[in-house]
Amino acid sequence: MQFLLYVYIIYMAKKKATKKKAPFKEVTTGQEQPVKKGIMEELKELKEKGETSTARYREVLREVEILYGTGETNSFGTNDLGILKENLNKMSKADLQAFAKKVGINPFYDKHLLMQNIIKEFNRLQSRSNLFTVPQPVPALELDPENPADKDLLDWLNS
C-alpha cells in the first residue's frame, strides 16, 4: 500500500512540474488588408469631401439604395436626381411613358416634356420627404424652479 502511495506522489509531482507550452505566435505575411469602411461611412466621407458628382459616389449611393430597398418603397427607384436623370436618358419614349404611368403622370407628352414632368414630380416628392434624413431629437423642456413662471407650472404638474 505504501508503494502505491509513493508512486502516486511521484506521479503528481511530475504532473505539476510540467510547464505549459506557450501558444504559437501569429505569423503574418505582410499582405493584410486594412479594415474596410462601411458603406454609410464611405458615403458620408464622399459628401464631406464634396465629391458628389463622381462615379464612385453614385456607385456607393446605388448600393445604399439597394440595401434600403428604395426601389420598392419609392416609385422613382432612387432618391438621387443625378441617378434619375441617367436612368431617364437611357429610356426610349415608350419606356418613359410606362415609367410616367407608374409614377402617376400623364404619359401623353413629347419625350422632352415627359422627362421634365417626371423630374418636377420627383423634386416635389423629395421636398416632402427623404429616406436618408432622420428626424433630429427634440430636446426636453427644462424648467427652472427659481423662475416664477416655471415654478407655477412645476407646482401645477406636481399637484
C-alpha positions in Angstrom: 0.0 0.0 0.0 2.8 2.4 0.8 4.3 1.6 -2.5 1.2 2.8 -4.3 1.1 5.9 -2.3 4.7 6.6 -3.1 4.1 6.1 -6.9 1.0 8.4 -6.7 3.1 11.2 -5.0 5.8 10.9 -7.6 3.2 10.9 -10.4 1.5 14.0 -9.1 4.9 15.8 -8.6 5.8 15.1 -12.2 2.4 16.3 -13.4 2.8 19.6 -11.5 6.3 20.1 -12.7 5.4 20.0 -16.4 5.3 23.5 -17.9 2.5 24.8 -20.1 3.5 25.4 -23.6 3.3 28.9 -24.9 0.8 29.5 -27.7 2.2 29.9 -31.2 3.0 33.4 -32.3 0.9 34.7 -35.1 2.8 34.7 -38.4 2.0 37.4 -40.8 2.6 37.5 -44.5 2.7 41.3 -44.8 -0.3 41.2 -47.1 -3.0 42.0 -44.6 -5.7 44.3 -45.9 -6.8 47.4 -43.8 -10.2 47.3 -42.3 -12.7 48.3 -44.9 -15.1 51.2 -44.1 -18.8 50.6 -44.1 -20.9 51.9 -47.0 -22.6 54.6 -44.9 -19.2 55.9 -43.6 -17.9 56.0 -47.2 -21.0 57.8 -48.4 -20.7 60.4 -45.6 -17.0 60.8 -46.3 -17.6 61.4 -50.0 -20.3 64.0 -49.2 -18.0 65.8 -46.8 -15.2 66.0 -49.4 -17.7 67.4 -51.9 -17.3 64.5 -54.3 -21.0 64.1 -55.0 -20.6 64.2 -58.8 -18.1 61.4 -59.0 -18.7 57.9 -60.4 -17.7 56.4 -57.0 -20.3 58.4 -55.1 -23.0 57.3 -57.5 -21.9 53.7 -57.2 -21.9 53.8 -53.4 -25.3 55.6 -53.4 -26.8 52.9 -55.6 -25.5 50.2 -53.2 -27.1 52.1 -50.2 -30.4 52.4 -52.1 -30.4 48.7 -52.9 -29.7 47.9 -49.2 -32.5 50.2 -48.0 -34.9 48.9 -50.7 -35.5 52.3 -52.2 -36.7 50.8 -55.5 -39.5 49.1 -53.7 -40.6 52.0 -51.5 -40.1 54.8 -54.0 -41.8 54.7 -57.4 -38.8 56.5 -59.0 -36.4 53.8 -57.9 -33.9 56.3 -56.4 -33.6 59.3 -54.1 -30.8 61.0 -56.2 -31.7 63.4 -59.0 -28.5 62.6 -60.9 -29.2 58.8 -60.9 -32.8 59.5 -62.0 -31.6 61.7 -64.9 -29.2 59.0 -66.0 -32.0 56.4 -66.0 -34.3 58.7 -67.9 -31.7 59.4 -70.6 -31.3 55.7 -71.2 -35.1 55.2 -71.7 -36.9 55.3 -75.0 -40.2 57.2 -75.4 -42.2 54.0 -74.8 -40.2 53.3 -71.6 -40.7 56.9 -70.5 -44.4 56.6 -71.0 -44.6 53.4 -69.0 -42.5 55.0 -66.2 -44.6 58.1 -66.2 -47.7 56.0 -65.8 -46.1 54.1 -62.9 -45.2 57.4 -61.2 -48.7 58.9 -61.8 -48.0 61.5 -64.5 -49.8 61.9 -67.8 -47.7 59.9 -70.3 -49.0 61.6 -73.5 -46.4 64.3 -73.9 -43.4 64.6 -76.1 -40.2 62.9 -74.7 -38.6 66.2 -73.6 -41.8 67.4 -71.8 -42.3 64.0 -70.3 -38.8 64.0 -68.8 -39.3 67.5 -67.4 -42.6 66.5 -65.8 -41.1 63.4 -64.2 -38.2 65.5 -62.8 -40.7 68.0 -61.4 -42.7 65.3 -59.8 -39.5 63.8 -58.4 -38.5 67.2 -56.9 -42.0 67.6 -55.4 -41.8 64.2 -53.8 -38.3 64.8 -52.5 -39.2 68.1 -51.0 -41.8 66.4 -48.8 -39.8 63.5 -47.6 -36.4 62.0 -47.9 -35.5 58.5 -46.7 -31.9 59.4 -45.8 -32.8 62.3 -43.5 -33.5 61.2 -40.0 -35.5 63.5 -37.7 -33.4 65.1 -35.1 -34.4 64.6 -31.5 -36.2 67.5 -29.8 -34.6 68.5 -26.5 -36.8 68.1 -23.5 -38.2 71.3 -21.9 -36.1 72.3 -18.9 -38.0 74.2 -16.2 -36.1 76.3 -13.7 -37.7 76.2 -10.2 -36.2 79.6 -9.4 -38.2 81.3 -12.2 -41.7 82.3 -11.0 -43.4 81.3 -14.3 -41.7 77.9 -14.3 -42.4 77.5 -10.6 -46.2 77.9 -11.2 -46.0 75.3 -13.9 -44.0 72.9 -11.8 -46.5 73.3 -8.9 -49.3 72.6 -11.2 -47.6 69.5 -12.7 -46.7 68.1 -9.2 -50.2 68.5 -7.9 
